[in-house]
Amino acid sequence: MMKAEKTTLNWDPAKKEWHVRIQMGEEVIKRALSKTPQDASEDVLRSKAVETAKDEGYDVDAAQVAIQR
């Protein structure tokens, strides 16, 4: 599994869903976290971001996930 350099979560008000952005060098993967409420706790958001990254083959440290509300 490759280590992701940067992982961010942000709320998309137009689509009303969270988006996770996983960056490794020049490669960027963007995925939606559907069915996750806007007011979800930071722990829930971080764990979903880590799970999404693992599904894509990346290793992410939950403490390094940036959340932009």
N, C-alpha and C positions, 0 to 999 in steps of 0.2 A: 504494500500500500504506500502511495506517495504522500508526503507531508504537504498540506496546503499552506501557502504563505500567508493568506489573508482570507478571512471569512466574515461577511457582514450580513445582517438582516435588516430589512427596511419594510415599512408598511406602505403599500400602494393604495392610496385612497380611491383611485378610479376603479380598480378591480376589487377593492375591499379584501385584500389578502396579503399575507407576508411573503416576501421574496428573499431567498437566500442566494448569496453571490459568493462562489468559491473561486479563489484565484491561485494559480500555480504558474509562476513566470508570466508568459504572455497569454496563457490559456485561462479563460474565464467561463465558468459554468453557472448558469442562472436557473433556479428552480423555484416554483411556487409552493408554498406551504398551505395548501387548501385545507379548509375546515379548522383553521387555527384562529381563534378570536383575537381581535385587535388588542384587548386588554389582558392577553395571556401573560403569565409571569415570565420573568427573565430566565428562570431555570427551565421552564417548559420550552421556551423558544430556543435556548441553547441546546437542549437535548435533541430537539427536532432538527436543528442545523447540523449537529454532529451525525445524526442518523442519516440525513440526506447525503452528507458528504461521504459517509461510508458506503452508501448504495452506489455512489459514483466512483468508488475506488480511492478515496482520499482520506487521510487521517487528519482530524482536526481536534485541537485542544479546546474544550468547552470554555475555558477561562479566557481564551483569545478571541472569542466570537464577539464582534461589535454589533450592538443593537441600536438602530436609529429609529426612534418613535416619531 
